[in-house]
Amino acid sequence: MIQFMQATGGSNSSFLIMMVIIFAIMWLFMIRPQQKKQKEIQKFRNSIAIGSQVVTAGGIYGTVVAIDEANNILTLEIAKNVHVRIDRNSVFQSAQPQENK
């Protein structure tokens, strides 16, 4: 009976170690890069200034003409004398060409 308990006890600990290793791998390859990307997007959103060219999550290109910090709203000019108000969190990226790194 003691040998049986020792045999299954080792099995349980190896299963636990394997689960920890799987979680660590999943964190390294899936969760960590996503968190890093979210931080970069938030940093970009906080750095938006008047005159910045941006793309919204809906694919609308525009230039920031006004910022309402209190309500977190941007006013974009999408065509001459055509303005739209959007939530700052719906801005996805800069519309300006990026330099090759």
N, CA, C and O atoms as CSV, one atom per row, in Angstrom:
chain,resi,resn,atom,element,x,y,z
A,1,MET,N,N,0.813,-1.192,0.000
A,1,MET,CA,C,0.000,0.000,0.000
A,1,MET,C,C,0.866,1.270,0.000
A,1,MET,O,O,0.540,2.239,-0.687
A,2,ILE,N,N,1.952,1.269,0.758
A,2,ILE,CA,C,2.838,2.423,0.840
A,2,ILE,C,C,3.487,2.691,-0.512
A,2,ILE,O,O,3.652,3.843,-0.913
A,3,GLN,N,N,3.853,1.623,-1.210
A,3,GLN,CA,C,4.470,1.787,-2.524
A,3,GLN,C,C,3.479,2.418,-3.506
A,3,GLN,O,O,3.868,3.244,-4.331
A,4,PHE,N,N,2.215,2.037,-3.422
A,4,PHE,CA,C,1.184,2.598,-4.294
A,4,PHE,C,C,1.034,4.104,-4.048
A,4,PHE,O,O,0.941,4.886,-4.994
A,5,MET,N,N,1.010,4.506,-2.761
A,5,MET,CA,C,0.850,5.915,-2.416
A,5,MET,C,C,2.055,6.735,-2.879
A,5,MET,O,O,1.902,7.866,-3.340
A,6,GLN,N,N,3.248,6.161,-2.755
A,6,GLN,CA,C,4.436,6.858,-3.205
A,6,GLN,C,C,4.429,7.011,-4.721
A,6,GLN,O,O,4.830,8.051,-5.244
A,7,ALA,N,N,3.979,5.985,-5.423
A,7,ALA,CA,C,3.943,6.033,-6.878
A,7,ALA,C,C,2.956,7.096,-7.368
A,7,ALA,O,O,3.279,7.851,-8.285
A,8,THR,N,N,1.784,7.169,-6.789
A,8,THR,CA,C,0.804,8.163,-7.225
A,8,THR,C,C,1.187,9.559,-6.752
A,8,THR,O,O,0.870,10.533,-7.434
A,9,GLY,N,N,1.852,9.693,-5.618
A,9,GLY,CA,C,2.304,10.999,-5.131
A,9,GLY,C,C,3.298,11.627,-6.081
A,9,GLY,O,O,3.235,12.830,-6.331
A,10,GLY,N,N,4.205,10.847,-6.611
A,10,GLY,CA,C,5.160,11.349,-7.587
A,10,GLY,C,C,4.469,11.775,-8.859
A,10,GLY,O,O,4.877,12.744,-9.500
A,11,SER,N,N,3.441,11.067,-9.222
A,11,SER,CA,C,2.683,11.394,-10.428
A,11,SER,C,C,1.976,12.738,-10.283
A,11,SER,O,O,1.945,13.540,-11.217
A,12,ASN,N,N,1.409,12.974,-9.104
A,12,ASN,CA,C,0.703,14.233,-8.875
A,12,ASN,C,C,1.661,15.420,-8.902
A,12,ASN,O,O,1.330,16.474,-9.445
A,13,SER,N,N,2.830,15.257,-8.325
A,13,SER,CA,C,3.773,16.373,-8.316
A,13,SER,C,C,4.313,16.651,-9.724
A,13,SER,O,O,4.524,17.809,-10.086
A,14,SER,N,N,4.535,15.605,-10.511
A,14,SER,CA,C,5.005,15.842,-11.884
A,14,SER,C,C,3.901,16.494,-12.722
A,14,SER,O,O,4.195,17.301,-13.605
A,15,PHE,N,N,2.650,16.159,-12.459
A,15,PHE,CA,C,1.526,16.794,-13.152
A,15,PHE,C,C,1.470,18.281,-12.794
A,15,PHE,O,O,1.255,19.127,-13.662
A,16,LEU,N,N,1.666,18.591,-11.510
A,16,LEU,CA,C,1.638,19.972,-11.068
A,16,LEU,C,C,2.785,20.770,-11.694
A,16,LEU,O,O,2.591,21.905,-12.129
A,17,ILE,N,N,3.964,20.178,-11.737
A,17,ILE,CA,C,5.117,20.837,-12.354
A,17,ILE,C,C,4.856,21.081,-13.837
A,17,ILE,O,O,5.178,22.147,-14.361
A,18,MET,N,N,4.279,20.103,-14.505
A,18,MET,CA,C,3.980,20.242,-15.935
A,18,MET,C,C,2.960,21.358,-16.177
A,18,MET,O,O,3.084,22.106,-17.146
A,19,MET,N,N,1.949,21.478,-15.301
A,19,MET,CA,C,0.954,22.543,-15.449
A,19,MET,C,C,1.591,23.918,-15.252
A,19,MET,O,O,1.251,24.867,-15.959
A,20,VAL,N,N,2.513,24.028,-14.294
A,20,VAL,CA,C,3.197,25.301,-14.061
A,20,VAL,C,C,4.044,25.665,-15.277
A,20,VAL,O,O,4.075,26.827,-15.681
A,21,ILE,N,N,4.722,24.697,-15.856
A,21,ILE,CA,C,5.544,24.943,-17.039
A,21,ILE,C,C,4.672,25.381,-18.214
A,21,ILE,O,O,5.040,26.303,-18.942
A,22,ILE,N,N,3.533,24.738,-18.408
A,22,ILE,CA,C,2.623,25.104,-19.501
A,22,ILE,C,C,2.106,26.529,-19.308
A,22,ILE,O,O,2.034,27.301,-20.265
A,23,PHE,N,N,1.744,26.879,-18.063
A,23,PHE,CA,C,1.266,28.236,-17.800
A,23,PHE,C,C,2.370,29.254,-18.063
A,23,PHE,O,O,2.116,30.314,-18.635
A,24,ALA,N,N,3.603,28.933,-17.644
A,24,ALA,CA,C,4.726,29.861,-17.857
A,24,ALA,C,C,4.977,30.081,-19.346
A,24,ALA,O,O,5.220,31.211,-19.771
A,25,ILE,N,N,4.920,29.026,-20.130
A,25,ILE,CA,C,5.119,29.151,-21.578
A,25,ILE,C,C,4.001,29.979,-22.199
A,25,ILE,O,O,4.249,30.835,-23.048
A,26,MET,N,N,2.759,29.717,-21.767
A,26,MET,CA,C,1.622,30.467,-22.299
A,26,MET,C,C,1.764,31.949,-21.939
A,26,MET,O,O,1.467,32.810,-22.767
A,27,TRP,N,N,2.213,32.259,-20.719
A,27,TRP,CA,C,2.388,33.639,-20.309
A,27,TRP,C,C,3.466,34.316,-21.146
A,27,TRP,O,O,3.297,35.460,-21.567
A,28,LEU,N,N,4.574,33.617,-21.390
A,28,LEU,CA,C,5.676,34.207,-22.153
A,28,LEU,C,C,5.309,34.483,-23.602
A,28,LEU,O,O,5.707,35.508,-24.157
A,29,PHE,N,N,4.552,33.578,-24.223
A,29,PHE,CA,C,4.283,33.712,-25.650
A,29,PHE,C,C,2.948,34.354,-25.996
A,29,PHE,O,O,2.755,34.772,-27.138
A,30,MET,N,N,2.019,34.445,-25.046
A,30,MET,CA,C,0.708,34.996,-25.377
A,30,MET,C,C,0.341,36.213,-24.531
A,30,MET,O,O,0.025,37.268,-25.081
A,31,ILE,N,N,0.377,36.089,-23.239
A,31,ILE,CA,C,-0.115,37.147,-22.364
A,31,ILE,C,C,0.844,38.332,-22.306
A,31,ILE,O,O,0.411,39.477,-22.436
A,32,ARG,N,N,2.132,38.080,-22.114
A,32,ARG,CA,C,3.116,39.156,-21.980
A,32,ARG,C,C,3.191,40.038,-23.226
A,32,ARG,O,O,3.173,41.262,-23.092
A,33,PRO,N,N,3.276,39.467,-24.438
A,33,PRO,CA,C,3.313,40.347,-25.622
A,33,PRO,C,C,2.044,41.183,-25.778
A,33,PRO,O,O,2.111,42.331,-26.217
A,34,GLN,N,N,0.890,40.617,-25.424
A,34,GLN,CA,C,-0.360,41.369,-25.532
A,34,GLN,C,C,-0.371,42.535,-24.552
A,34,GLN,O,O,-0.809,43.632,-24.897
A,35,GLN,N,N,0.108,42.304,-23.329
A,35,GLN,CA,C,0.173,43.386,-22.352
A,35,GLN,C,C,1.125,44.479,-22.816
A,35,GLN,O,O,0.849,45.666,-22.640
A,36,LYS,N,N,2.242,44.079,-23.406
A,36,LYS,CA,C,3.222,45.036,-23.904
A,36,LYS,C,C,2.623,45.888,-25.026
A,36,LYS,O,O,2.840,47.098,-25.080
A,37,LYS,N,N,1.879,45.253,-25.905
A,37,LYS,CA,C,1.238,45.969,-27.017
A,37,LYS,C,C,0.189,46.955,-26.484
A,37,LYS,O,O,0.092,48.081,-26.971
A,38,GLN,N,N,-0.589,46.534,-25.493
A,38,GLN,CA,C,-1.599,47.421,-24.913
A,38,GLN,C,C,-0.955,48.642,-24.272
A,38,GLN,O,O,-1.488,49.746,-24.379
A,39,LYS,N,N,0.187,48.460,-23.604
A,39,LYS,CA,C,0.884,49.595,-23.005
A,39,LYS,C,C,1.371,50.564,-24.069
A,39,LYS,O,O,1.304,51.777,-23.871
A,40,GLU,N,N,1.861,50.050,-25.200
A,40,GLU,CA,C,2.323,50.909,-26.289
A,40,GLU,C,C,1.163,51.700,-26.880
A,40,GLU,O,O,1.304,52.887,-27.172
A,41,ILE,N,N,0.017,51.047,-27.058
A,41,ILE,CA,C,-1.163,51.734,-27.606
A,41,ILE,C,C,-1.620,52.822,-26.648
A,41,ILE,O,O,-1.949,53.925,-27.085
A,42,GLN,N,N,-1.648,52.535,-25.346
A,42,GLN,CA,C,-2.076,53.526,-24.362
A,42,GLN,C,C,-1.103,54.700,-24.323
A,42,GLN,O,O,-1.520,55.851,-24.190
A,43,LYS,N,N,0.184,54.412,-24.438
A,43,LYS,CA,C,1.193,55.477,-24.469
A,43,LYS,C,C,0.976,56.372,-25.687
A,43,LYS,O,O,1.078,57.595,-25.588
A,44,PHE,N,N,0.676,55.760,-26.846
A,44,PHE,CA,C,0.400,56.532,-28.053
A,44,PHE,C,C,-0.834,57.407,-27.861
A,44,PHE,O,O,-0.826,58.587,-28.211
A,45,ARG,N,N,-1.901,56.822,-27.301
A,45,ARG,CA,C,-3.139,57.585,-27.107
A,45,ARG,C,C,-2.919,58.782,-26.195
A,45,ARG,O,O,-3.493,59.848,-26.413
A,46,ASN,N,N,-2.093,58.609,-25.179
A,46,ASN,CA,C,-1.826,59.718,-24.259
A,46,ASN,C,C,-0.941,60.791,-24.893
A,46,ASN,O,O,-0.938,61.935,-24.439
A,47,SER,N,N,-0.197,60.436,-25.929
A,47,SER,CA,C,0.705,61.401,-26.563
A,47,SER,C,C,0.065,62.130,-27.744
A,47,SER,O,O,0.732,62.934,-28.396
A,48,ILE,N,N,-1.183,61.876,-28.027
A,48,ILE,CA,C,-1.856,62.536,-29.151
A,48,ILE,C,C,-1.977,64.029,-28.863
A,48,ILE,O,O,-2.404,64.437,-27.783
A,49,ALA,N,N,-1.593,64.832,-29.849
A,49,ALA,CA,C,-1.665,66.287,-29.721
A,49,ALA,C,C,-2.414,66.854,-30.914
A,49,ALA,O,O,-2.659,66.154,-31.897
A,50,ILE,N,N,-2.772,68.111,-30.822
A,50,ILE,CA,C,-3.451,68.777,-31.933
A,50,ILE,C,C,-2.513,68.767,-33.136
A,50,ILE,O,O,-1.332,69.092,-33.017
A,51,GLY,N,N,-3.048,68.394,-34.283
A,51,GLY,CA,C,-2.258,68.296,-35.506
A,51,GLY,C,C,-1.813,66.878,-35.822
A,51,GLY,O,O,-1.322,66.619,-36.921
A,52,SER,N,N,-1.978,65.942,-34.868
A,52,SER,CA,C,-1.597,64.547,-35.116
A,52,SER,C,C,-2.545,63.912,-36.128
A,52,SER,O,O,-3.756,64.131,-36.084
A,53,GLN,N,N,-1.987,63.133,-37.026
A,53,GLN,CA,C,-2.799,62.382,-37.985
A,53,GLN,C,C,-2.976,60.975,-37.425
A,53,GLN,O,O,-2.003,60.298,-37.094
A,54,VAL,N,N,-4.242,60.543,-37.322
A,54,VAL,CA,C,-4.540,59.266,-36.681
A,54,VAL,C,C,-5.514,58.446,-37.514
A,54,VAL,O,O,-6.143,58.941,-38.450
A,55,VAL,N,N,-5.615,57.166,-37.139
A,55,VAL,CA,C,-6.598,56.262,-37.728
A,55,VAL,C,C,-7.446,55.728,-36.588
A,55,VAL,O,O,-6.916,55.280,-35.572
A,56,THR,N,N,-8.764,55.774,-36.752
A,56,THR,CA,C,-9.644,55.248,-35.714
A,56,THR,C,C,-9.788,53.738,-35.873
A,56,THR,O,O,-9.362,53.161,-36.872
A,57,ALA,N,N,-10.391,53.119,-34.879
A,57,ALA,CA,C,-10.629,51.677,-34.935
A,57,ALA,C,C,-11.568,51.327,-36.089
A,57,ALA,O,O,-11.556,50.197,-36.576
A,58,GLY,N,N,-12.373,52.279,-36.522
A,58,GLY,CA,C,-13.282,52.058,-37.641
A,58,GLY,C,C,-12.650,52.303,-38.996
A,58,GLY,O,O,-13.300,52.119,-40.025
A,59,GLY,N,N,-11.381,52.721,-39.012
A,59,GLY,CA,C,-10.682,52.928,-40.269
A,59,GLY,C,C,-10.788,54.334,-40.825
A,59,GLY,O,O,-10.467,54.558,-41.992
A,60,ILE,N,N,-11.228,55.282,-40.021
A,60,ILE,CA,C,-11.355,56.663,-40.477
A,60,ILE,C,C,-10.040,57.390,-40.236
A,60,ILE,O,O,-9.518,57.394,-39.121
A,61,TYR,N,N,-9.508,58.006,-41.291
A,61,TYR,CA,C,-8.280,58.797,-41.197
A,61,TYR,C,C,-8.661,60.241,-40.926
A,61,TYR,O,O,-9.600,60.766,-41.525
A,62,GLY,N,N,-7.928,60.884,-40.020
A,62,GLY,CA,C,-8.218,62.277,-39.747
A,62,GLY,C,C,-7.084,62.956,-39.020
A,62,GLY,O,O,-6.119,62.322,-38.595
A,63,THR,N,N,-7.223,64.273,-38.886
A,63,THR,CA,C,-6.247,65.096,-38.178
A,63,THR,C,C,-6.919,65.658,-36.934
A,63,THR,O,O,-8.035,66.172,-37.011
A,64,VAL,N,N,-6.259,65.567,-35.804
A,64,VAL,CA,C,-6.809,66.063,-34.542
A,64,VAL,C,C,-6.805,67.588,-34.570
A,64,VAL,O,O,-5.766,68.216,-34.774
A,65,VAL,N,N,-7.996,68.176,-34.360
A,65,VAL,CA,C,-8.102,69.639,-34.340
A,65,VAL,C,C,-8.457,70.162,-32.957
A,65,VAL,O,O,-8.262,71.347,-32.684
A,66,ALA,N,N,-8.973,69.310,-32.077
A,66,ALA,CA,C,-9.304,69.733,-30.712
A,66,ALA,C,C,-9.283,68.513,-29.799
A,66,ALA,O,O,-9.557,67.390,-30.223
A,67,ILE,N,N,-8.952,68.763,-28.537
A,67,ILE,CA,C,-8.905,67.689,-27.540
A,67,ILE,C,C,-9.668,68.151,-26.303
A,67,ILE,O,O,-9.397,69.219,-25.753
A,68,ASP,N,N,-10.625,67.331,-25.874
A,68,ASP,CA,C,-11.371,67.580,-24.637
A,68,ASP,C,C,-10.857,66.584,-23.602
A,68,ASP,O,O,-11.338,65.454,-23.524
A,69,GLU,N,N,-9.869,67.015,-22.803
A,69,GLU,CA,C,-9.236,66.127,-21.829
A,69,GLU,C,C,-10.223,65.649,-20.769
A,69,GLU,O,O,-10.152,64.502,-20.328
A,70,ALA,N,N,-11.134,66.513,-20.360
A,70,ALA,CA,C,-12.067,66.171,-19.285
A,70,ALA,C,C,-12.973,65.007,-19.669
A,70,ALA,O,O,-13.248,64.132,-18.848
A,71,ASN,N,N,-13.437,64.997,-20.920
A,71,ASN,CA,C,-14.347,63.941,-21.373
A,71,ASN,C,C,-13.667,62.887,-22.225
A,71,ASN,O,O,-14.313,61.951,-22.695
A,72,ASN,N,N,-12.343,63.038,-22.430
A,72,ASN,CA,C,-11.567,62.060,-23.205
A,72,ASN,C,C,-12.050,61.974,-24.654
A,72,ASN,O,O,-12.146,60.885,-25.221
A,73,ILE,N,N,-12.355,63.138,-25.251
A,73,ILE,CA,C,-12.906,63.197,-26.605
A,73,ILE,C,C,-11.944,63.961,-27.519
A,73,ILE,O,O,-11.395,64.994,-27.137
A,74,LEU,N,N,-11.753,63.439,-28.723
A,74,LEU,CA,C,-10.956,64.101,-29.751
A,74,LEU,C,C,-11.888,64.581,-30.850
A,74,LEU,O,O,-12.883,63.923,-31.155
A,75,THR,N,N,-11.574,65.716,-31.440
A,75,THR,CA,C,-12.290,66.182,-32.620
A,75,THR,C,C,-11.337,66.028,-33.791
A,75,THR,O,O,-10.244,66.595,-33.807
A,76,LEU,N,N,-11.777,65.244,-34.775
A,76,LEU,CA,C,-10.966,64.996,-35.962
A,76,LEU,C,C,-11.542,65.722,-37.153
A,76,LEU,O,O,-12.759,65.834,-37.305
A,77,GLU,N,N,-10.653,66.216,-38.000
A,77,GLU,CA,C,-11.074,66.765,-39.283
A,77,GLU,C,C,-10.788,65.676,-40.312
A,77,GLU,O,O,-9.632,65.344,-40.576
A,78,ILE,N,N,-11.868,65.117,-40.898
A,78,ILE,CA,C,-11.700,64.006,-41.837
A,78,ILE,C,C,-11.741,64.474,-43.290
A,78,ILE,O,O,-11.333,63.743,-44.192
A,79,ALA,N,N,-12.226,65.670,-43.510
A,79,ALA,CA,C,-12.217,66.325,-44.830
A,79,ALA,C,C,-12.277,67.828,-44.543
A,79,ALA,O,O,-12.470,68.243,-43.401
A,80,LYS,N,N,-12.113,68.618,-45.572
A,80,LYS,CA,C,-12.117,70.061,-45.353
A,80,LYS,C,C,-13.444,70.495,-44.742
A,80,LYS,O,O,-14.510,70.285,-45.320
A,81,ASN,N,N,-13.358,71.107,-43.554
A,81,ASN,CA,C,-14.523,71.587,-42.804
A,81,ASN,C,C,-15.494,70.478,-42.393
A,81,ASN,O,O,-16.673,70.753,-42.167
A,82,VAL,N,N,-15.030,69.254,-42.292
A,82,VAL,CA,C,-15.857,68.136,-41.797
A,82,VAL,C,C,-15.185,67.604,-40.538
A,82,VAL,O,O,-14.096,67.033,-40.589
A,83,HIS,N,N,-15.865,67.805,-39.393
A,83,HIS,CA,C,-15.309,67.394,-38.111
A,83,HIS,C,C,-16.176,66.311,-37.479
A,83,HIS,O,O,-17.403,66.340,-37.576
A,84,VAL,N,N,-15.523,65.368,-36.839
A,84,VAL,CA,C,-16.233,64.329,-36.078
A,84,VAL,C,C,-15.612,64.272,-34.694
A,84,VAL,O,O,-14.415,64.501,-34.519
A,85,ARG,N,N,-16.448,63.962,-33.718
A,85,ARG,CA,C,-15.972,63.785,-32.347
A,85,ARG,C,C,-15.907,62.293,-32.055
A,85,ARG,O,O,-16.854,61.554,-32.325
A,86,ILE,N,N,-14.797,61.869,-31.509
A,86,ILE,CA,C,-14.630,60.447,-31.190
A,86,ILE,C,C,-14.019,60.304,-29.801
A,86,ILE,O,O,-13.401,61.229,-29.273
A,87,ASP,N,N,-14.206,59.146,-29.239
A,87,ASP,CA,C,-13.573,58.821,-27.965
A,87,ASP,C,C,-12.091,58.554,-28.199
A,87,ASP,O,O,-11.725,57.917,-29.186
A,88,ARG,N,N,-11.252,59.026,-27.319
A,88,ARG,CA,C,-9.803,58.856,-27.484
A,88,ARG,C,C,-9.422,57.372,-27.557
A,88,ARG,O,O,-8.466,57.018,-28.247
A,89,ASN,N,N,-10.145,56.515,-26.864
A,89,ASN,CA,C,-9.831,55.084,-26.859
A,89,ASN,C,C,-10.132,54.386,-28.185
A,89,ASN,O,O,-9.723,53.243,-28.389
A,90,SER,N,N,-10.840,55.064,-29.080
A,90,SER,CA,C,-11.117,54.452,-30.382
A,90,SER,C,C,-10.035,54.768,-31.411
A,90,SER,O,O,-10.104,54.293,-32.545
A,91,VAL,N,N,-9.035,55.567,-31.028
A,91,VAL,CA,C,-7.908,55.840,-31.921
A,91,VAL,C,C,-6.982,54.641,-31.860
A,91,VAL,O,O,-6.597,54.176,-30.787
A,92,PHE,N,N,-6.637,54.156,-33.036
A,92,PHE,CA,C,-5.868,52.914,-33.114
A,92,PHE,C,C,-4.388,53.159,-33.333
A,92,PHE,O,O,-3.555,52.556,-32.656
A,93,GLN,N,N,-4.049,54.031,-34.265
A,93,GLN,CA,C,-2.637,54.229,-34.601
A,93,GLN,C,C,-2.436,55.562,-35.288
A,93,GLN,O,O,-3.385,56.273,-35.619
A,94,SER,N,N,-1.191,55.871,-35.487
A,94,SER,CA,C,-0.831,57.092,-36.201
A,94,SER,C,C,-0.988,56.851,-37.697
A,94,SER,O,O,-0.673,55.769,-38.194
A,95,ALA,N,N,-1.472,57.855,-38.406
A,95,ALA,CA,C,-1.634,57.719,-39.864
A,95,ALA,C,C,-0.377,58.149,-40.592
A,95,ALA,O,O,-0.289,58.004,-41.811
A,96,GLN,N,N,0.587,58.670,-39.872
A,96,GLN,CA,C,1.826,59.107,-40.490
A,96,GLN,C,C,2.705,57.887,-40.767
A,96,GLN,O,O,2.745,56.955,-39.964
A,97,PRO,N,N,3.399,57.891,-41.883
A,97,PRO,CA,C,4.269,56.753,-42.197
A,97,PRO,C,C,5.340,56.590,-41.126
A,97,PRO,O,O,5.927,57.565,-40.657
A,98,GLN,N,N,5.582,55.336,-40.750
A,98,GLN,CA,C,6.588,55.060,-39.722
A,98,GLN,C,C,7.924,54.772,-40.378
A,98,GLN,O,O,7.992,54.212,-41.472
A,99,GLU,N,N,8.979,55.165,-39.691
A,99,GLU,CA,C,10.319,54.898,-40.188
A,99,GLU,C,C,10.668,53.437,-39.947
A,99,GLU,O,O,10.214,52.833,-38.975
A,100,ASN,N,N,11.477,52.872,-40.837
A,100,ASN,CA,C,11.936,51.496,-40.635
A,100,ASN,C,C,12.910,51.469,-39.473
A,100,ASN,O,O,13.808,52.304,-39.368
A,101,LYS,N,N,12.712,50.498,-38.611
A,101,LYS,CA,C,13.568,50.383,-37.427
A,101,LYS,C,C,14.713,49.451,-37.677
A,101,LYS,O,O,15.538,49.233,-36.790
